[in-house]
Amino acid sequence: MILASGGIFRSAHTLQSRGLDLSAQSEITPEAVAENAEAILTPTGLRGFADSEGHRKAALEIVRGVPGVIDTVDETVIPSAVDTYRPH
């Protein structure tokens, strides 16, 4: 994205923090997310991406580590990734 103001042009980028892994909990509830909001929102380990494709690939790599989740994500959220990321 290009930002412009007063003759100065800049670019805006998407950054992703390290976040917080709640997958060990038996159930992840909105309350659990709220209780951990500070740790989730703290900008530690920021990682940038050149484009949305890079961000999508990184997100799918994280999801691939969770057994049984990749099929649901691929088929309902990101259909274009089915062939690329489905374990063979």
C-alpha positions in Angstrom: 0.0 0.0 0.0 1.3 3.4 -0.8 0.6 6.3 1.6 0.9 9.9 0.5 0.7 13.1 2.5 2.1 16.5 1.8 4.3 15.3 -1.1 5.8 12.5 1.0 5.2 9.0 -0.2 5.6 5.9 2.0 4.7 2.3 2.0 2.7 0.3 4.6 3.4 -3.3 5.3 1.8 -6.2 7.2 3.7 -7.5 10.2 3.0 -10.6 12.2 4.1 -11.0 15.8 5.2 -14.2 17.5 1.8 -14.4 19.2 0.8 -16.9 21.8 0.2 -20.6 21.3 -3.1 -21.7 23.1 -3.3 -25.0 21.3 -2.5 -27.0 24.5 -5.8 -25.9 26.0 -8.6 -28.5 25.6 -10.9 -25.7 24.4 -9.9 -22.2 23.2 -12.7 -19.8 24.2 -13.1 -16.1 23.6 -12.5 -15.7 27.3 -9.2 -17.4 27.1 -8.2 -15.2 24.2 -9.3 -12.1 26.2 -7.3 -13.3 29.3 -4.2 -13.5 27.1 -4.8 -10.4 25.0 -1.7 -8.6 26.2 0.6 -11.5 25.3 -1.1 -11.9 22.0 -0.9 -8.2 21.1 2.6 -7.5 22.3 4.7 -6.9 19.1 7.5 -9.3 19.8 9.4 -11.2 17.1 7.8 -9.1 14.4 8.0 -10.7 10.9 7.2 -8.9 7.7 6.1 -10.3 4.3 6.8 -8.9 0.8 3.2 -9.6 -0.3 0.0 -11.3 0.8 1.1 -14.6 -0.8 4.1 -14.8 1.5 1.8 -14.1 4.5 -0.7 -16.7 3.4 2.1 -19.3 3.0 3.5 -18.5 6.5 0.0 -18.8 8.0 -0.6 -22.2 6.4 2.8 -23.5 7.6 1.7 -22.7 11.2 -1.7 -24.4 10.6 -0.1 -27.5 9.1 1.5 -28.2 12.5 -2.0 -28.8 14.0 -3.3 -32.3 13.2 -6.6 -32.4 11.4 -6.9 -28.7 10.8 -5.3 -28.2 7.4 -8.1 -29.9 5.5 -10.7 -27.6 7.1 -8.6 -24.5 6.5 -7.8 -25.4 2.9 -11.3 -26.3 1.8 -13.3 -23.6 3.6 -11.0 -20.6 3.9 -8.2 -20.9 1.3 -9.4 -23.2 -1.6 -6.4 -22.2 -3.8 -4.0 -23.8 -1.3 -5.5 -27.2 -1.3 -3.1 -28.7 -3.9 -0.1 -26.8 -2.7 -0.3 -27.6 1.0 -2.3 -30.8 1.4 0.1 -33.5 2.8 0.6 -36.1 0.1 
